[in-house]
Every structure is written in C-alpha cells, then in structure tokens.
Amino acid sequence: MGFKRKFKVEKIADTVVDKAGEEELQNKRTVVLNSEGLSMALTGYPGELTGFVTGDTLEIQMRATQTKLAAEEEEVLEKVREGNE
C-alpha cells in the first residue's frame, strides 16, 4: 500500500537561489511546495520544501525556517519574560 499526498505548487523556476544570492542548481526545474504540515511532521518545525525535477525524478529537499536551537532559545526567553511580568 502506498502513500499519496498532493501539494500546492507555489512557484516553478529554472534555478534556485539561496539567501546569499548564489545559484545552487542549474539546468533543473524546481518546484517550491507549500506544505508546512509535512515539514512540521518531519522535523517538528516549519520549513520550505523544494522539489528538484530532473527527467522523471523528483528530489525533495527541506530547508527549515527555524533551527531547534533558535526555538529553544525563544522558549527560554518567553519564560523569562513571563517571570518578569
């Protein structure tokens, strides 16, 4: 029995540009998938899933929008703020 999930396609591009502005991949079609729920299920944190289409292969990568450390730091800061009120 297989697993099937439909994704909303947000954008299709010829290259993916990272935050530094450098091209990560060339000559591949990319699909940015809007599925915060799936990244939450995989990592426990929201993130952006990107699918790279080469021929008949779809490779999915995930970039977390929040690291575990940042989440833990925010949790500690929130407790400190509550304690100071």
N, C-alpha and C positions, 0 to 999 in steps of 0.2 A: 504494500500500500504506500502511495507516495504522498508528498506534502506539496500543496499548491497555494501560492499566495500572489495576489495581484497587487501591483504597485502603481501609484500615480507618478507619471513621468513629469518632472519639473522642467528639465531642460536637456537638450541634446547638443553636444559640442564636438568639434574635431579634436580639440586638445583640452586638457585640464590644467588650470593654472593654480598653483598653490599660493599661500599668503605672501611669499617672498616675490611673487610675480614671475617665477620661472616655470617653463613648461615641463610638466612631469612626463607626459607621454605625447608621442606624435604618431600620426597615421593610424589612429584607433578612434572609433566612435565611442563616445561616452554618454552615459545616461545617469543623471542625478535622480535618485529615488527618494521620494518623500515617505519615509517610514520610520518615524521617531519611535514608534512602538516596538519595531523589530530591534533597533539598536538598544532600546531600554531592556528588551528581553535578553539580548546577547551580553550586554555589559553592565546593565544597571544604570546607565547614564544616557542622556540624549546624544545623538550624533547624526552625521550625514553619511548616507550610504551612496557609493558611486559604483555604477556598473560599467565595466570596460568591455566593449563588444569587438571581438576580433574573429572574423569569419563567422562560424556558428557557435562560438564560445562566448559566454557572458561571465566575466570575473567580477565578483562583488568585493569591494573594499569598504572599510568603515573608518571614518575619522571622528573620534569622539570630540564633542564640543566642550566637554568638561572632564578634567582628569580626576581620578579618585582622590588625589592629594588635595586638589583645589576644593573638592566637595567636602572633604573632612575639615579643611581649614575654615570653610564657610560655616559649617556646623558648629565648630568651636566658637567662632566669632558671634554667631547667633546666640549661643548660650551665655556668652559674656555680656552681650547687650541686654538680654533678659534679666541677668543678675544685677545689672546696674540700674534697672528701672525701679 
